[in-house]
Amino acid sequence: PGNTYSSASAFLPAVKTCQDNTAWSTMLQTIKEWLWWERLWLPKRVSWADLDDKDDRIYAKASQLYDAVPCALCLLVVRYLFERYLAMPLANALGIRDKVRLTAEENSILEKYFCSQARNPSWADVLSLSKKTGWPERRVEVWFRRRRNQDRPGLQKRFCEASWRCVFYLCAFLGGLLALYDKPWFYDLREVWAEFPKQSMLPSQYWYYILEMGFYLSLLLSLTFDVKRKDFQEQVIHHVATLILLSFSWISNYIRIGTLVMAVHDSSDIVLEGGKLFNYAKWKKTANVMFVVFTLVFMMTRIVIFPFWLIHCTWVYPLDHYDPFFGYYFFNLMLLVLQILHIYWAFLISRMAYTFIFNKQLDGDVRSDEEEDDGDSPKDIKPKLSHMNGAINGARGRANGH
């Protein structure tokens, strides 16, 4: 009896483990069934079996989206090589140099406050820090200005990043035109939904999608290392929404409208990044012309063509072929998210255009965190009444680190 009891006791944990594995497998299977429920992705009377490759027709597969991951990694490597061996020498040839910055003095109290509380302290905090450090208020303010400047990327880094994006957008746009110019849906948007969803995938569409998805995934992976702008959160939302939109359109075979959306977006981005390059190179007149062209192209493509042509195409024309389903609403919702971001950026561009028209100058990208003057403020420097006073003030200045 003792041996029988021992055997049964040893057997019970194994039975429990088997039951747990079975429950876990059942739960995963249920989630998979819900995730790939045909009514989420496809119209009524259409099943996944209808999209199996047959009769010389090749359809998009969800598993092909994994190809975007190695593509993103490859693009990161290509970007590194491009910026180091092409963009940086070009920046040097154009005379683009980083501004010489004054380094903030070592101070553990200010450094701790800067890293843990605020990069730009209020006047009350400046007074408090002045008492803790024994420094004058002006010296504390200068320290924070210099410390903030240390974290800001240099002009050469901005130029290299803009160069990479400009080259990619140009290549992607030209590749998109080559893939679309001979297609009937490029000229008649109603052809986008002809025979949907049983539309065979073309090799050009595959590469266009994978490269675009790989690029936006690489931008997400490099956001923490790239120049951080004031619309950082909006950029993250834009990249995530774009990847979700492209993934969903791929799985649901919304490929034709997806390629049109990508081409429309790339067109204005080329001019934007090109204008930045001329601005960094101090070619002011050319940069101003590029800004005007960019404003016109952006407003035409993102505020006119995208909502009134493409969203209209996805909102109205599909109803002639099938009843609305979840994918129909989800896809249009994601397009509306992008359009809200377009309106936000159009507002920023309009502010820049207003300044350009009435002040006859372009101050730069309003999204950028501009570098501050890290020297002493002239209004805080008292005039020297005599040679002796000047020597004393100079000695005090050196002692205080100014």
For each residue, the residues with C-beta under 8 A, 3 or more apart:
1: 4 5
2: 5 6
3: 6 7
4: 1 7 8
5: 1 2 8 9
6: 2 3 9 10
7: 3 4 10 11
8: 4 5 11 12
9: 5 6 12
10: 6 7 13 14
11: 7 8 14 15
12: 8 9 15 16
13: 10 16 17
14: 10 11 17 18
15: 11 12 18 19
16: 12 13 19 20
17: 13 14 20 21
18: 14 15 21 22
19: 15 16 22 23
20: 16 17 23 24
21: 17 18 24 25
22: 18 19 25 26
23: 19 20 26 27
24: 20 21 27 28
25: 21 22 28 29
26: 22 23 29 30
27: 23 24 30 31
28: 24 25 31 32
29: 25 26 32 33
30: 26 27 33 34
31: 27 28 34 35
32: 28 29 35 36
33: 29 30 36 37
34: 30 31 37
35: 31 32 40
36: 32 33 40 41 48
37: 33 34 40 41
38: 41 42 46 47 48
39: 42 44 325 326
40: 35 36 37 325 326 327
41: 36 37 38 251 252 326 327
42: 38 39 46 47 48 51 197 252 325 327
43: 46 197 321 322 323 325 328
44: 39 322 323 325
45:
46: 38 42 43 50 51 197 198 322
47: 38 42 50
48: 36 38 42 51 52
49: 52
50: 46 47 197 198
51: 42 46 48 59 197 198 253
52: 48 49 59
53: 57 58 59
54: 57
55:
56: 200
57: 53 54 198 200
58: 53 200 201
59: 51 52 53 198 199 200 201 253
60: 64 201 206 250 251 253 255
61: 64
62: 65 250 251
63: 66
64: 60 61 67 206 210 250
65: 62 68 213 247 250 251
66: 63 69
67: 64 70 71 210
68: 65 71 72 210 213 214 217
69: 66 72 73 214 217
70: 67 73 74 214
71: 67 68 74 75 210 211 213 214 217
72: 68 69 75 76 213 214 215 217 218 221
73: 69 70 76 77 218
74: 70 71 77 78 214
75: 71 72 78 79 168 214 215 218
76: 72 73 79 80 218 221 222
77: 73 74 80 81
78: 74 75 81 82
79: 75 76 82 83 164 218 222
80: 76 77 83 84
81: 77 78 84 85 86
82: 78 79 85 86 87 163 164 167
83: 79 80 86 87 88 160 161 163 164
84: 80 81 87 88
85: 81 82 88 89
86: 81 82 83 89 90 163
87: 82 83 84 90 91 159 160 163 164
88: 83 84 85 91 92 156 160
89: 85 86 92 93
90: 86 87 93 94 159 163
91: 87 88 94 96 156 159 160 280
92: 88 89 95 96
93: 89 90
94: 90 91 281
95: 92 281 282
96: 91 92 155 156 159 280 281
97: 155 156
98: 101 154 155 156
99: 154 155 371
100:
101: 98 146 149 150 374
102: 146 149 374 375
103: 146 150
104: 107 110 143 144 146 147 150
105: 143 401
106: 111
107: 104 110 111 133 135 143
108: 111 112
109: 112 113 129 132 133
110: 104 107 113 114 129 133 140 143 144 147
111: 106 107 108 114 115 147
112: 108 109 115 116
113: 109 110 116 117 118 121 125 129
114: 110 111 117 118 119 144 147
115: 111 112
116: 112 113
117: 113 114 121 125
118: 113 114 121 122 125
119: 114 144 147 148 151
120: 144 148
121: 113 117 118 125 126 129 144
122: 118 125 126
123: 126 127
124: 127 128
125: 113 117 118 121 122 128 129
126: 121 122 123 129 130 137 140 141
127: 123 124 130 131 137
128: 124 125 131 132
129: 109 110 113 121 125 126 132 133 135 140
130: 126 127 133 134 135 136 137 139 140
131: 127 128 134
132: 109 128 129
133: 107 109 110 129 130 140
134: 130 131
135: 107 129 130 139 140 143 400
136: 130 139 140 400
137: 126 127 130 140 141
138: 141 142 376 377 380 402
139: 130 135 136 142 143 400 401 402
140: 110 126 129 130 133 135 136 137 143 144
141: 126 137 138 144 145 377
142: 138 139 145 146 374 375 376 377 402
143: 104 105 107 110 135 139 140 146 147
144: 104 110 114 119 120 121 140 141 147 148
145: 141 142 148 149 372 373 374
146: 101 102 103 104 142 143 149 150 374
147: 104 110 111 114 119 143 144 150 151
148: 119 120 144 145 151 152 372
149: 101 102 145 146 152 371 372 374
150: 101 103 104 146 147
151: 119 147 148
152: 148 149 369 371
153: 157 158 227
154: 98 99 157 158
155: 96 97 98 99 158 159 280
156: 88 91 96 97 98 159 160
157: 153 154 160 161 227
158: 153 154 155 161 162 227 276 280
159: 87 90 91 96 155 156 162 163 276 277 280 281
160: 83 87 88 91 156 157 163 164
161: 83 157 158 164 165 226 227
162: 158 159 165 166 273 276 277 280
163: 82 83 86 87 90 159 160 166 167 273 277
164: 79 82 83 87 160 161 167 168
165: 161 162 168 169 269 273
166: 162 163 169 170 270 273 274 276 277
167: 82 163 164 170 171
168: 75 164 165 171 172 215
169: 165 166 172 173 266 269 270 273
170: 166 167 173 174 270
171: 167 168 174 175
172: 168 169 175 176 208 211 212 215 262 266
173: 169 170 176 177 263 266 267 270
174: 170 171 177 178
175: 171 172 178 179 204 207 208 211
176: 172 173 179 180 208 259 262 263 266
177: 173 174 180 181 263
178: 174 175 181 204
179: 175 176 183 202 204 205 208 259
180: 176 177 183 186 259 260 263
181: 177 178 186
182: 186
183: 179 180 186 191 256
184: 187 188 191 194
185: 188 189 191 192 194 256 260
186: 180 181 182 183 260
187: 184 191
188: 184 185 191
189: 185 192 260 309 310 313 317
190: 193 194 313 317 320
191: 183 184 185 187 188 194 256
192: 185 189 196 256 257 260 313 317
193: 190 196 317 318 320 321
194: 184 185 190 191 199
195: 198 199
196: 192 193 199 253 318 321 322
197: 42 43 46 50 51 252 253
198: 46 50 51 57 59 195 253
199: 59 194 195 196 253 255 256
200: 56 57 58 59
201: 58 59 60 205 206 253 255
202: 179 205 206
203: 206 207
204: 175 178 179 207 208
205: 179 201 202 208 209 255 259
206: 60 64 201 202 203 209 210
207: 175 203 204 210 211
208: 172 175 176 179 204 205 211 212 259 262
209: 205 206 212 213 246 250 255 258 259
210: 64 67 68 71 206 207 213 214
211: 71 172 175 207 208 214 215
212: 172 208 209 215 216 246 262
213: 65 68 71 72 209 210 216 217 243 246 247
214: 68 69 70 71 72 74 75 210 211 217 218
215: 72 75 168 172 211 212 218 219
216: 212 213 219 220 239 242 243 246
217: 68 69 71 72 213 214 220 221 243
218: 72 73 75 76 79 214 215 221 222
219: 215 216 222 223 226 235 239
220: 216 217 223 236 239 240 243
221: 72 76 217 218
222: 76 79 218 219 225 226
223: 219 220 226 228 232 235 236 239
224:
225: 222
226: 161 219 222 223
227: 153 157 158 161 368
228: 223 232 369
229: 232 235 365 367 368 369
230: 366 367 368 369
231: 234 235 344 345 348 367
232: 223 228 229 235 236
233: 236 237
234: 231 237 238 341 344 345
235: 219 223 229 231 232 238 239
236: 220 223 232 233 239 240
237: 233 234 240 241 337 341
238: 234 235 241 242 338 341
239: 216 219 220 223 235 236 242 243
240: 220 236 237 243 244
241: 237 238 244 245 334 337 338 341
242: 216 238 239 245 246 338
243: 213 216 217 220 239 240 246 247
244: 240 241 247 248 334
245: 241 242 248 249 258 261 331 334 335 338
246: 209 212 213 216 242 243 249 250 258 262
247: 65 213 243 244 250 251
248: 244 245 251 252 254 327 330 331 334
249: 245 246 252 253 254 255 257 258 331
250: 60 62 64 65 209 246 247 253 254 255 258
251: 41 60 62 65 247 248
252: 41 42 197 248 249 327 331
253: 51 59 60 196 197 198 199 201 249 250
254: 248 249 250 257 258 314 327 331
255: 60 199 201 205 209 249 250 258 259
256: 183 185 191 192 199 259 260
257: 192 249 254 260 261 310 313 314
258: 209 245 246 249 250 254 255 261 262
259: 176 179 180 205 208 209 255 256 262 263
260: 180 185 186 189 192 256 257 263 264 310
261: 245 257 258 264 265 306 310 335
262: 172 176 208 212 246 258 259 265 266
263: 173 176 177 180 259 260 266 267
264: 260 261 267 301 302 305 306 310
265: 261 262 268 269 301 302
266: 169 172 173 176 262 263 269 270
267: 173 263 264 270 271 297 301
268: 265 271 272 294 297 298 301 302
269: 165 169 265 266 272 273
270: 166 169 170 173 266 267 273 274
271: 267 268 274 275 290 293 294 297 298
272: 268 269 275 276 294 298
273: 162 163 165 166 169 269 270 276 277
274: 166 270 271 277 278 290
275: 271 272 278 279 287 290 291 293 294
276: 158 159 162 166 272 273 279 280 365
277: 159 162 163 166 273 274 280 281
278: 274 275 281 283 286 287 290
279: 275 276 282 283 284 287 362 364
280: 91 96 155 158 159 162 276 277
281: 94 95 96 159 277 278
282: 95 279
283: 278 279 286 287
284: 279 287 288 362
285: 288 289
286: 278 283 289 290
287: 275 278 279 283 284 290 291 362
288: 284 285 291 292 356 362
289: 285 286 292 293
290: 271 274 275 278 286 287 293 294
291: 275 287 288 294 295 352 353 356 362
292: 288 289 295 296 356
293: 271 275 289 290 296 297
294: 268 271 272 275 290 291 297 298 349
295: 291 292 298 299 349 353
296: 292 293 299 300
297: 267 268 271 293 294 300 301
298: 268 271 272 294 295 301 302 303 345 346 349
299: 295 296 302 303 304 346 349
300: 296 297 303 304 305
301: 264 265 267 268 297 298 304 305 306
302: 264 265 268 298 299 305 306 339 342 345 346
303: 298 299 300 306 307 342 343 346
304: 299 300 301 307 308 309
305: 264 300 301 302 308 309 310
306: 261 264 301 302 303 309 310 311 335 338 339 342
307: 303 304 310 311 312 339
308: 304 305 311 312
309: 189 304 305 306 312 313
310: 189 257 260 261 264 305 306 307 313 314 335
311: 306 307 308 314 315 332 335 336 339
312: 307 308 309 315 316 317
313: 189 190 192 257 309 310 316 317
314: 254 257 310 311 317 318 331 332 335
315: 311 312 318 332
316: 312 313 319
317: 189 190 192 193 312 313 314 320 321
318: 193 196 314 315 321 322 324 328
319: 316 322 323 324
320: 190 193 317
321: 43 193 196 317 318
322: 43 44 46 196 318 319 325
323: 43 44 319
324: 318 319 328 329
325: 39 40 42 43 44 322 328 329
326: 39 40 41 329 330
327: 40 41 42 248 252 254 330 331
328: 43 318 324 325 331 332
329: 324 325 326 332 333
330: 248 326 327 333 334
331: 245 248 249 252 254 314 327 328 334 335
332: 311 314 315 328 329 335 336
333: 329 330 336 337
334: 241 244 245 248 330 331 337 338
335: 245 261 306 310 311 314 331 332 338 339
336: 311 332 333 339 340
337: 237 241 333 334 340 341
338: 238 241 242 245 306 334 335 341 342
339: 302 306 307 311 335 336 342 343
340: 336 337 343 344
341: 234 237 238 241 337 338 344 345
342: 302 303 306 338 339 345 346
343: 303 339 340 346 347
344: 231 234 340 341 347 348
345: 231 234 298 302 341 342 348 349
346: 298 299 302 303 342 343 349 350
347: 343 344 350 351
348: 231 344 345 351 352 366 367
349: 294 295 298 299 345 346 352 353
350: 346 347 353 354
351: 347 348 354 355 366
352: 291 348 349 355 356 362 363 365 366
353: 291 295 349 350 356 357
354: 350 351 357 358
355: 351 352 358 359 361 362 363
356: 288 291 292 352 353 359 360 361 362
357: 353 354 360
358: 354 355
359: 355 356
360: 356 357
361: 355 356
362: 279 284 287 288 291 352 355 356
363: 352 355 366
364: 279 368 370
365: 229 276 352 368
366: 230 348 351 352 363
367: 229 230 231 348
368: 227 229 230 364 365
369: 152 228 229 230
370: 364
371: 99 149 152
372: 145 148 149
373: 145 377
374: 101 102 142 145 146 149
375: 102 142
376: 138 142 380 381 402
377: 138 141 142 373 380 381
378: 381
379:
380: 138 376 377
381: 376 377 378
382: 393
383:
384: 387 389 390 393
385: 389
386: 389 390
387: 384 390 391
388: 391 392
389: 384 385 386 392 393
390: 384 386 387 393 394
391: 387 388 394 395
392: 388 389 395 396
393: 382 384 389 390 396 397
394: 390 391 397 398
395: 391 392 398 399
396: 392 393 399 400
397: 393 394 400 402
398: 394 395 401 402
399: 395 396
400: 135 136 139 396 397
401: 105 139 398
402: 138 139 142 376 397 398
